[in-house]
Amino acid sequence: MHPESLRNWKDWRLWIADDGYALFKTEASFNAFRRKHGAELIESGQYLPGRGANAAVVGPRFDGVVLDIIRREARGQAA
């Protein structure tokens, strides 16, 4: 299997249900995060925005990208 296979990518709603629920209790909370950090999420290569009827998908390292952003924001608030 090619390392960039889409096999390990999932619909963002499934990611919330499976992995992201601890941080995003609702789709609305994730959508707010996605609006604020969309460019950075896309640049990470772990988030592909949906087009039309196709839902956005997240890669296998998306958790780390989200945690890095949240940690950075937390350090900024603590300063």
HUDAUR-V727392 format. One record per run of one state. SS is the DSSP state (alpha for helix, beta for strand, coil for the rest). FROM is the first residue (numbers start at 1). LEN is the number of residues. Records with the same first field share a line. If there is no record, write none. Layout:
SS: FROM-LEN / FROM-LEN
This chain:
coil: 1-5 / 9-1 / 21-6 / 44-3 / 49-8 / 59-3 / 79-1
alpha: 6-3 / 12-9 / 27-17 / 62-17
beta: 10-2 / 47-2 / 57-2
